[in-house]
């Protein structure tokens, strides 16, 4: 990690992702910290000269809505599969990101975990 700010953003992502049932953290072959469920990636983080980047699995409809906002962009190489990215998220955007990362998890999770999640959160 290059900066304390980047480390802080990564901790926010960890707190959100690792609170999800059976989610695990993994470092992929490119050195990106990736969060997976049942072997499927749902969140990928990285760092470049531009700072911290966060990418998450989305559907095309949600992707279209998010891309209308100035701070989201289509993830390079995998954006055509619905992935969306944000660079150096800060402030109130974390409230929205929490929901989006949970949705990404539900897109990748097996049906039994989706059912369990829905049962726990419908009350």
The 8 nearest C-alpha neighbors of each residue, nearest first, counted from 0:
[[1, 2, 6, 5, 46, 3, 4, 51],
 [0, 2, 5, 3, 6, 46, 50, 4],
 [3, 1, 5, 4, 0, 6, 50, 7],
 [2, 4, 6, 5, 7, 1, 0, 8],
 [3, 5, 7, 2, 6, 8, 1, 51],
 [6, 4, 8, 2, 7, 3, 51, 9],
 [7, 5, 3, 9, 4, 8, 10, 0],
 [6, 8, 4, 10, 5, 9, 3, 11],
 [9, 7, 11, 5, 10, 6, 4, 12],
 [8, 10, 12, 6, 11, 7, 13, 5],
 [9, 11, 13, 7, 8, 12, 14, 6],
 [12, 10, 8, 14, 9, 13, 15, 7],
 [11, 13, 9, 15, 10, 14, 16, 8],
 [14, 12, 10, 16, 15, 11, 17, 9],
 [13, 15, 11, 12, 17, 16, 10, 18],
 [14, 16, 12, 13, 18, 17, 11, 97],
 [17, 15, 13, 18, 19, 14, 12, 22],
 [16, 18, 19, 13, 22, 14, 15, 23],
 [17, 19, 16, 15, 14, 20, 22, 13],
 [18, 20, 17, 16, 22, 21, 15, 101],
 [21, 19, 22, 18, 112, 17, 116, 36],
 [20, 22, 36, 19, 23, 37, 17, 18],
 [23, 21, 36, 20, 17, 35, 19, 34],
 [24, 22, 35, 34, 21, 17, 36, 25],
 [23, 25, 34, 33, 35, 32, 22, 26],
 [24, 26, 33, 32, 34, 27, 23, 35],
 [27, 25, 32, 31, 30, 33, 28, 24],
 [26, 28, 30, 29, 31, 25, 32, 33],
 [27, 29, 30, 26, 31, 32, 25, 33],
 [28, 30, 27, 31, 26, 32, 45, 33],
 [31, 29, 27, 28, 26, 32, 45, 33],
 [32, 30, 45, 27, 26, 29, 44, 33],
 [31, 33, 26, 44, 25, 43, 30, 27],
 [32, 34, 43, 25, 42, 24, 26, 31],
 [35, 33, 24, 42, 23, 40, 41, 25],
 [36, 34, 40, 39, 23, 22, 41, 38],
 [35, 37, 22, 39, 38, 108, 21, 23],
 [36, 38, 39, 35, 108, 109, 21, 22],
 [39, 37, 36, 35, 40, 23, 107, 34],
 [40, 38, 35, 36, 37, 107, 41, 108],
 [41, 39, 35, 34, 42, 36, 33, 38],
 [40, 42, 56, 103, 104, 55, 35, 34],
 [43, 41, 55, 34, 54, 33, 40, 56],
 [44, 42, 33, 54, 32, 53, 55, 34],
 [45, 43, 53, 32, 52, 31, 33, 54],
 [44, 46, 31, 52, 51, 53, 32, 43],
 [45, 47, 51, 50, 52, 48, 44, 49],
 [48, 46, 49, 50, 51, 45, 52, 1],
 [47, 49, 50, 46, 51, 1, 52, 45],
 [48, 50, 47, 51, 46, 86, 87, 52],
 [51, 49, 47, 46, 48, 87, 52, 5],
 [52, 50, 46, 87, 5, 86, 45, 47],
 [53, 51, 86, 45, 44, 85, 46, 87],
 [52, 54, 44, 85, 84, 43, 86, 45],
 [55, 53, 84, 43, 83, 42, 44, 85],
 [56, 54, 42, 82, 83, 41, 103, 43],
 [55, 57, 82, 103, 41, 81, 42, 83],
 [58, 56, 81, 82, 103, 62, 61, 55],
 [57, 59, 81, 61, 60, 62, 56, 82],
 [58, 60, 62, 81, 61, 63, 57, 80],
 [59, 61, 63, 62, 58, 64, 57, 81],
 [62, 60, 64, 63, 58, 59, 65, 57],
 [61, 63, 59, 65, 60, 64, 81, 58],
 [64, 62, 60, 66, 61, 65, 59, 67],
 [63, 65, 61, 62, 67, 66, 60, 68],
 [64, 66, 62, 67, 68, 63, 71, 61],
 [65, 67, 63, 68, 71, 64, 72, 62],
 [66, 68, 65, 64, 69, 63, 71, 70],
 [69, 67, 66, 65, 70, 71, 64, 72],
 [68, 70, 71, 67, 66, 72, 65, 85],
 [69, 71, 68, 85, 72, 86, 66, 88],
 [72, 70, 85, 66, 84, 69, 68, 65],
 [73, 71, 84, 66, 83, 74, 85, 70],
 [72, 74, 83, 78, 84, 75, 82, 71],
 [73, 75, 78, 83, 84, 82, 77, 72],
 [76, 74, 77, 78, 73, 79, 82, 84],
 [75, 77, 78, 74, 79, 80, 73, 82],
 [78, 76, 79, 80, 75, 74, 82, 81],
 [79, 77, 74, 82, 73, 81, 80, 75],
 [78, 80, 77, 81, 82, 76, 73, 74],
 [81, 79, 78, 77, 82, 59, 58, 57],
 [82, 80, 59, 57, 58, 78, 79, 62],
 [83, 81, 78, 56, 57, 55, 74, 80],
 [82, 84, 73, 74, 54, 55, 72, 78],
 [85, 83, 54, 74, 72, 53, 71, 73],
 [84, 86, 71, 53, 52, 70, 72, 88],
 [85, 87, 52, 88, 51, 53, 84, 50],
 [86, 88, 51, 52, 50, 89, 85, 53],
 [89, 87, 86, 85, 92, 93, 90, 8],
 [90, 88, 92, 87, 93, 91, 8, 86],
 [91, 89, 92, 93, 88, 94, 87, 95],
 [90, 92, 93, 94, 89, 95, 88, 96],
 [91, 93, 95, 94, 90, 89, 96, 88],
 [94, 92, 96, 91, 95, 97, 90, 89],
 [95, 93, 97, 92, 96, 91, 98, 90],
 [94, 96, 92, 93, 98, 97, 99, 91],
 [97, 95, 93, 99, 98, 94, 100, 92],
 [96, 98, 100, 94, 95, 99, 93, 101],
 [99, 97, 101, 96, 95, 100, 102, 94],
 [98, 100, 96, 102, 101, 97, 103, 95],
 [101, 99, 103, 97, 102, 98, 96, 104],
 [100, 102, 104, 98, 103, 99, 97, 105],
 [101, 103, 99, 105, 104, 100, 98, 106],
 [104, 102, 56, 100, 106, 101, 41, 105],
 [103, 105, 101, 107, 102, 106, 41, 108],
 [104, 106, 102, 108, 107, 103, 113, 101],
 [107, 105, 103, 104, 108, 102, 56, 57],
 [106, 108, 104, 105, 39, 41, 103, 36],
 [109, 107, 105, 36, 104, 106, 112, 113],
 [108, 110, 111, 112, 113, 107, 37, 105],
 [111, 109, 113, 112, 114, 108, 115, 105],
 [110, 112, 114, 113, 109, 115, 108, 116],
 [113, 111, 115, 114, 110, 109, 116, 108],
 [114, 112, 110, 116, 115, 111, 105, 117],
 [113, 115, 117, 111, 112, 116, 110, 118],
 [114, 116, 112, 118, 113, 117, 111, 119],
 [117, 115, 113, 119, 114, 118, 112, 120],
 [118, 116, 114, 120, 119, 115, 121, 113],
 [119, 117, 115, 116, 121, 120, 114, 122],
 [120, 118, 116, 117, 121, 115, 122, 114],
 [119, 121, 117, 122, 118, 116, 115, 114],
 [122, 120, 118, 117, 119, 116, 115, 114],
 [121, 120, 119, 118, 117, 116, 115, 114]]
